[in-house]
C-alpha cells in the first residue's frame, strides 16, 4: 500500500509540474514571438524563423523561472490533495506532513540536478544557435567581437575604413600580444601595430612595447617601421563593454563551466562572473528544494478545503518578492558589496532558514 501511495503522490506532483511548465511555455511563446516578429519585420527572413527562434529561446527561460514554477506546481499539487481529501487518506496510512513535504522536496532536488546535467546542455546549445542566427541578421554587423580558443578578436569601423584587432590573452583589463591591422575602405592595409601589452580600462587604449609598420599603396614608396615604448589608440570598445558582451551565460552549460573552467578564463572570461554563474547553477537544486518547502508551509497548515486560486495569488506575490530579493542580492554582488559567488547563495540560505521554522510548525499539526 505504501508503494502505491508513494507512486500516487509522485504522479500527482509530476502532472502538476508538467501542467505549469506547459502554461509558462505557452505564455513565453506568445510574449516572445511578438518581440521576434518585431525584430524580423523589415528583414528578408522566413516567416517561420521567429517561431523557430522563440521555440529555441523559451526552454532556457523556463530553467531561469524553474524555482517559481516548482513553487506554484507544489502548491497546486498539495492544494488538490487537500481539497480532494486525499491528504487525509495519506495521513491515515502513516504519511505525516513532514514525510509528504520531504518526498516532494527531495524529488524537486533530484529534478534540479537532472536539469543541470541533462537538460541544461541541450538548452545552452539551443541558445547558441539562437544567438548565432540572430547575429546574422543584426544591423550592427560592422562591429564584431569574439572570444575563442585563439583569443580575442575585434572588428570595428574607423573614419578611413576599418580595424581588426587580435590578442592572445585577456586578463582583467590587460591584453597581451596584440596585433592591430588598420585597413582602408578598399581593404588595403595601411598599418600594422604590434604591442606586448595594452591597458583597455577605457576607450583610450594604452599600448606598451609597440612596433608600427606603415604601408603605402603608392608605387616606389617603401613601408616604414616605428618603435615606441608607449603608444595610445582610440577604440569603441573598453574592458567593461567587451566584458558585458560575454555575460550571457545562457549559451554556456553547467558541464562547460565545470570541464572548461580554466580554459574559459584563459580565453578572457572574467573569473568573478564565471564563479557567479557556476554558483547560481549549483544552488538551483537547493533552491528547488526550498521552494517546495515554502509551498508546503503555505498549504499544509490546515486540512480545510479552500479556493486554489486564492493560494495561487498569494504564491505569485511570494514569487515576486523572492525574485526582487534575488535581484537585490545580485546587485549587491555586482557593486562589490558582497562577492558574486555569495550573492547566488544568500537567497537560498535566507529562505531556507525561514522554511526550516515553518516545516517544524506544520509537522506538529
C-alpha positions in Angstrom: 0.0 0.0 0.0 2.8 2.4 0.9 4.4 1.9 -2.6 1.0 2.7 -4.3 0.6 5.8 -2.2 4.1 6.9 -2.9 3.6 6.5 -6.7 0.3 8.3 -6.4 1.9 11.2 -4.6 4.7 11.5 -7.2 2.4 11.1 -10.2 0.2 14.0 -8.9 3.3 16.1 -8.4 4.7 15.5 -11.9 1.3 16.1 -13.5 1.1 19.4 -11.7 4.7 20.3 -12.7 4.2 19.4 -16.3 0.9 21.4 -16.4 2.6 24.6 -15.1 5.7 24.2 -17.3 3.3 23.9 -20.3 1.4 27.1 -19.1 4.7 29.0 -18.7 6.0 27.7 -22.0 2.8 28.8 -23.8 2.9 32.3 -22.3 6.6 32.6 -23.1 5.9 31.6 -26.7 3.2 34.2 -27.1 5.1 37.1 -25.5 8.5 36.4 -27.1 7.0 35.7 -30.5 5.9 39.4 -30.8 9.4 40.5 -30.0 10.9 38.3 -32.6 8.4 39.4 -35.2 9.2 43.0 -34.5 13.0 42.2 -34.9 12.5 40.5 -38.3 9.7 42.6 -39.8 11.9 44.6 -42.1 14.4 41.8 -42.9 14.4 39.2 -45.6 13.8 36.2 -43.4 11.5 33.2 -43.5 8.0 33.7 -41.9 8.7 30.6 -39.7 12.0 31.9 -38.4 10.6 34.0 -35.5 8.6 31.0 -34.3 11.6 28.7 -34.5 13.8 31.1 -32.6 11.2 31.6 -30.0 10.9 27.8 -29.5 14.7 27.7 -29.0 14.7 30.6 -26.6 11.9 29.7 -24.2 13.5 26.4 -22.7 16.4 28.5 -21.4 13.9 31.0 -19.9 11.9 28.1 -18.3 15.1 27.0 -16.5 15.6 30.5 -15.1 12.0 30.5 -13.9 12.1 26.9 -12.6 12.2 27.8 -8.9 8.9 29.7 -9.2 7.4 27.0 -11.4 8.3 24.4 -8.8 6.8 26.6 -6.1 3.4 27.1 -7.9 3.4 23.4 -9.0 4.0 22.2 -5.4 1.2 24.5 -4.1 -1.2 23.3 -6.8 -0.5 19.6 -6.1 -0.8 19.9 -2.3 -4.0 22.0 -2.6 -5.6 19.4 -4.9 -4.6 16.7 -2.4 -6.1 18.7 0.5 -9.3 19.7 -1.3 -10.0 16.1 -2.5 -9.5 14.7 1.0 -6.6 12.6 -0.3 -4.3 14.3 2.2 -6.4 12.9 5.0 -6.1 9.4 3.4 -2.3 9.8 3.2 -2.2 10.7 6.9 -4.4 7.7 7.8 -1.8 5.4 6.2 1.1 7.0 8.1 2.1 9.9 5.9 2.9 12.9 8.1 3.1 16.4 6.9 6.9 16.2 7.1 7.0 13.0 5.1 4.8 14.3 2.3 6.9 17.5 2.2 10.2 15.6 2.2 9.1 13.3 -0.7 8.2 16.2 -2.9 11.1 18.4 -1.9 13.6 15.6 -2.5 12.0 14.9 -5.9 12.5 18.6 -6.7 16.1 18.4 -5.5 16.9 15.4 -7.8 15.0 17.1 -10.6 17.3 20.1 -10.2 20.4 18.0 -10.7 18.8 16.3 -13.7 18.1 19.7 -15.3 21.8 20.7 -14.8 23.4 17.6 -16.2 20.9 16.5 -18.9 18.6 19.4 -19.9 20.9 22.5 -19.5 23.5 21.3 -22.1 20.6 21.0 -24.6 19.2 24.4 -23.8 22.6 26.1 -24.0 23.2 24.6 -27.4 19.8 25.9 -28.5 20.7 29.3 -27.2 24.0 29.3 -29.1 22.1 28.6 -32.3 19.6 31.3 -31.3 22.3 33.9 -30.8 24.3 32.9 -33.9 21.1 33.1 -36.1 20.1 36.5 -34.8 23.6 37.9 -35.1 23.5 37.1 -38.9 20.5 39.5 -39.2 21.9 42.1 -36.8 22.1 45.6 -38.2 25.2 46.2 -36.1 27.2 43.7 -38.1 30.0 46.2 -38.9 31.2 45.9 -35.3 32.1 42.3 -34.2 33.7 40.9 -31.0 34.5 37.3 -30.5 36.4 35.3 -27.9 37.5 31.8 -29.0 40.4 29.4 -28.4 42.6 31.7 -30.5 42.0 34.7 -28.1 40.1 37.9 -28.5 39.1 39.2 -32.0 37.5 42.7 -32.7 36.4 44.3 -35.9 35.4 48.0 -35.7 34.8 50.8 -38.2 37.2 53.8 -38.3 37.0 57.1 -40.2 39.3 55.8 -43.0 38.0 52.2 -43.2 38.0 49.6 -40.5 40.3 47.9 -38.0 40.9 44.3 -37.0 42.3 43.6 -33.5 43.6 40.3 -32.1 45.0 39.4 -28.7 46.3 36.1 -27.5 45.2 36.6 -23.9 42.9 38.7 -21.8 43.5 39.2 -18.1 41.1 41.7 -16.5 41.7 45.0 -18.3 45.1 43.9 -19.9 45.5 42.4 -23.3 48.7 40.5 -24.2 50.4 40.1 -27.6 48.1 42.4 -29.6 48.1 42.8 -33.3 46.1 45.7 -34.8 45.5 45.9 -38.6 44.2 49.3 -40.0 42.7 48.9 -43.4 41.1 51.5 -45.8 37.7 51.2 -47.4 39.2 49.3 -50.3 40.6 46.7 -48.0 44.2 47.9 -48.4 46.5 47.6 -45.4 47.6 51.0 -44.1 49.5 49.9 -41.0 50.1 47.0 -38.6 50.6 47.6 -34.9 52.1 45.1 -32.5 52.2 45.6 -28.8 53.2 43.3 -25.9 50.6 44.7 -23.6 47.6 47.0 -23.7 45.6 48.6 -21.0 41.9 48.8 -22.1 40.3 50.1 -18.9 38.9 53.0 -21.0 38.4 53.8 -24.7 41.9 55.3 -25.0 44.0 52.1 -25.1 47.5 52.4 -23.7 49.9 50.1 -25.6 53.4 49.2 -24.3 56.5 48.0 -26.3 55.0 48.9 -29.6 56.1 48.2 -33.2 54.3 50.0 -36.0 54.7 49.1 -39.7 53.2 51.7 -42.1 52.4 50.7 -45.6 51.8 52.8 -48.7 49.8 51.9 -51.8 51.9 54.3 -53.9 54.4 53.0 -56.4 58.1 53.1 -55.3 57.2 54.1 -51.7 58.5 51.6 -49.2 57.0 50.7 -45.9 58.4 52.2 -42.7 58.8 50.9 -39.2 58.5 52.8 -35.9 59.1 51.6 -32.3 57.5 53.2 -29.2 57.7 52.3 -25.6 54.2 53.7 -25.1 51.5 54.4 -27.6 47.8 55.1 -27.5 44.9 54.5 -29.8 41.1 55.2 -29.5 38.7 52.3 -29.7 34.9 52.0 -29.5 35.5 49.2 -27.0 36.9 49.1 -23.5 37.1 46.4 -20.9 33.7 47.0 -19.4 32.0 47.0 -22.8 33.8 43.8 -24.0 33.1 42.0 -20.8 29.4 43.0 -20.9 29.1 41.2 -24.3 30.1 37.9 -22.8 27.8 37.9 -19.7 25.1 35.9 -21.5 25.9 32.6 -19.8 22.8 31.0 -21.2 25.0 29.8 -24.1 27.3 28.1 -21.6 26.1 24.9 -20.0 26.8 23.6 -16.4 29.1 20.9 -17.9 31.0 23.5 -19.9 31.7 25.5 -16.8 32.9 22.5 -14.8 35.0 20.9 -17.5 36.4 24.0 -19.2 36.6 26.4 -16.3 40.3 27.2 -16.6 40.2 27.3 -20.4 37.3 29.9 -20.3 39.5 32.1 -18.1 42.4 31.7 -20.5 40.1 32.8 -23.3 39.3 36.0 -21.4 36.1 35.3 -19.5 36.0 37.2 -16.2 36.6 34.8 -13.2 34.2 36.5 -10.9 31.3 36.2 -13.4 32.3 32.6 -14.1 32.1 31.9 -10.4 28.8 33.7 -10.1 27.2 31.7 -12.9 28.7 28.4 -11.6 27.4 29.1 -8.1 24.0 30.1 -9.4 23.7 26.8 -11.2 25.0 24.8 -8.2 22.4 26.5 -6.0 19.5 25.5 -8.3 18.7 22.1 -6.8 18.8 23.6 -3.3 16.6 26.4 -4.4 14.0 24.0 -5.8 14.1 22.0 -2.5 13.4 25.2 -0.5 10.7 26.5 -2.8 8.9 23.2 -2.4 9.2 23.6 1.4 7.8 27.1 1.2 4.8 25.8 -0.8 4.2 23.1 1.8 4.3 25.7 4.6 1.6 27.8 2.9 -0.7 24.9 2.0 -0.3 22.2 4.7 -1.1 24.2 7.8 -4.8 23.2 7.7 -6.9 20.4 6.2 -9.9 22.6 5.4 -11.0 22.9 1.8 -10.1 26.3 0.2 -10.0 28.2 -3.1 -6.9 27.2 -5.1 -6.7 30.4 -7.0 -6.6 32.4 -3.8 -3.5 30.5 -2.7 -2.0 30.8 -6.2 -2.4 34.6 -6.0 -0.6 34.5 -2.7 2.0 32.3 -4.3 2.5 34.7 -7.2 3.0 37.6 -4.7 5.6 35.5 -2.8 7.4 34.7 -6.2 7.6 38.4 -7.0 9.0 39.2 -3.5 11.6 36.4 -3.9 12.5 37.5 -7.4 13.3 41.0 -6.2 15.2 39.6 -3.2 17.4 37.6 -5.7 17.8 40.7 -7.8 18.9 42.7 -4.8 21.4 40.1 -3.8 22.8 40.1 -7.3 23.0 43.9 -7.3 25.0 43.8 -4.1 27.4 41.3 -5.7 27.8 43.4 -8.9 28.5 46.5 -6.8 31.2 44.7 -4.8 29.3 44.9 -1.5 29.5 41.1 -1.3 31.2 38.6 -3.6 29.3 37.5 -6.7 29.6 33.9 -5.6 27.9 34.7 -2.3 25.2 36.6 -4.0 23.9 33.4 -5.6 23.6 31.7 -2.2 22.2 34.4 0.1 18.5 34.0 -1.2 18.8 30.2 -0.8 20.2 30.4 2.8 17.7 33.1 3.9 14.6 31.4 2.5 16.0 28.1 3.8 16.2 29.4 7.4 12.7 30.7 7.2 11.4 27.5 5.7 13.0 25.4 8.4 11.0 27.1 11.1 7.8 26.7 9.0 8.4 23.0 8.4 8.8 22.3 12.1 5.5 24.0 12.7 3.4 22.2 10.1 5.0 18.9 11.3 3.3 19.4 14.6 -0.1 19.7 13.0 
